[in-house]
Amino acid sequence: MPHYHTPDVSREQIAQVMDDFYARVQQHPMLSPAFAVVQDWSHHKAVLTHYWWMALGGEPYMEYTYDIGHKHRQAGYTPELLNEYWMPLFEQTVRAHIAPEWAEIWLNQARKIGGMMNLIDDYWRSLHPQ
């Protein structure tokens, strides 16, 4: 059985970050087209709140099967979108809501996940050259 610890960032704080971040995404000229695939923003934010809660060490509280590579490919993921637009906006949003030491922990986790997404993208593109 996995051992979970309680993150030093509450679920409510994560939800606030998700609300603010995705409001910013919807207004962003480079990110909003990729997120046009989202049909239900409330559900999307709830799922992402859960995802980050678990990524920061919290115990799962909902059942959801995450398929990061597939979902992001469908949305037109590129490393450039992540590195040049998504990550700077995410960093700005997290830092606006979370104390600096905990924000850095969260952002380090986001950078690791971003690196993994880039590896998934590289692998997929190697299997499907254009």
C-alpha positions in Angstrom: 0.0 0.0 0.0 1.4 3.4 -0.9 2.4 5.8 1.8 1.0 9.3 1.3 1.9 12.5 3.2 -0.1 15.6 3.5 1.3 18.3 1.3 2.0 21.7 2.8 -0.3 23.2 0.1 -4.0 22.6 0.8 -6.5 21.3 -1.7 -8.2 24.6 -1.5 -5.0 26.4 -2.4 -4.5 24.1 -5.3 -8.1 24.7 -6.5 -7.5 28.5 -6.3 -4.4 28.1 -8.4 -6.2 26.0 -10.9 -9.1 28.5 -11.1 -6.7 31.5 -11.7 -4.4 29.6 -14.0 -7.0 28.3 -16.3 -8.8 31.7 -16.4 -5.4 33.1 -17.6 -5.0 30.2 -20.1 -8.4 31.0 -21.6 -7.2 34.6 -22.3 -3.7 33.7 -23.5 -3.2 34.2 -27.2 -0.9 31.1 -27.6 -2.4 28.7 -25.1 -6.1 29.3 -25.5 -6.3 27.5 -28.9 -4.7 24.3 -27.5 -7.2 24.4 -24.6 -10.2 24.9 -26.9 -10.7 21.1 -26.6 -11.8 21.5 -23.0 -15.6 21.2 -23.0 -16.2 21.4 -19.2 -13.9 23.8 -17.4 -15.3 22.9 -14.0 -14.5 19.3 -14.5 -11.1 20.0 -16.0 -10.1 22.2 -13.0 -11.4 19.6 -10.6 -9.4 16.8 -12.3 -6.3 19.0 -12.4 -6.7 20.0 -8.7 -6.8 16.2 -7.9 -3.8 15.6 -10.1 -1.6 18.3 -8.5 -2.8 17.2 -5.0 -1.5 13.7 -5.7 1.7 15.1 -7.4 2.5 17.0 -4.3 2.0 13.9 -2.1 -1.7 14.0 -1.2 -3.8 10.8 -1.0 -6.1 10.3 -4.0 -9.7 11.3 -3.3 -11.3 10.6 -6.6 -11.0 7.9 -9.3 -9.6 9.1 -12.6 -7.3 7.5 -15.1 -4.7 10.0 -16.2 -3.3 9.6 -19.7 -1.1 12.7 -19.9 0.6 11.9 -23.2 -2.6 11.1 -25.2 -4.6 14.0 -23.8 -1.9 16.5 -24.6 -1.2 15.1 -28.0 -4.9 15.6 -28.8 -4.6 19.2 -27.8 -1.7 19.9 -30.1 1.0 19.7 -27.4 4.5 20.9 -28.4 7.5 21.4 -26.2 7.5 25.1 -27.3 4.0 25.6 -25.9 5.1 24.1 -22.6 8.4 25.8 -22.2 7.7 29.2 -23.7 4.1 29.8 -22.6 2.6 27.2 -20.3 5.4 27.0 -17.7 6.0 30.7 -17.4 2.3 31.4 -16.9 2.0 28.5 -14.4 5.0 29.8 -12.5 3.6 33.3 -12.3 0.2 31.9 -11.1 1.6 29.5 -8.5 3.9 32.3 -7.1 0.9 34.6 -6.9 -0.9 32.2 -4.5 1.6 30.0 -2.7 4.4 30.9 -0.2 7.8 31.0 -1.9 9.3 27.8 -0.4 6.2 25.7 -1.2 5.8 27.3 -4.6 9.3 26.2 -5.5 8.5 22.6 -4.4 5.4 22.7 -6.6 7.2 24.3 -9.6 10.1 21.7 -9.3 7.5 19.0 -9.6 5.9 20.8 -12.6 9.3 21.0 -14.3 9.9 17.3 -13.8 6.5 16.4 -15.2 7.2 18.8 -18.1 10.4 17.0 -18.8 8.5 13.7 -18.8 6.0 15.1 -21.3 8.8 16.2 -23.6 10.2 12.7 -23.5 6.8 11.2 -24.3 6.5 13.7 -27.2 10.0 12.8 -28.5 9.1 9.1 -28.4 5.7 9.6 -30.1 7.3 11.8 -32.9 10.0 9.1 -33.4 7.2 6.6 -34.1 5.3 9.0 -36.3 7.7 11.1 -38.3 6.2 13.9 -40.3 
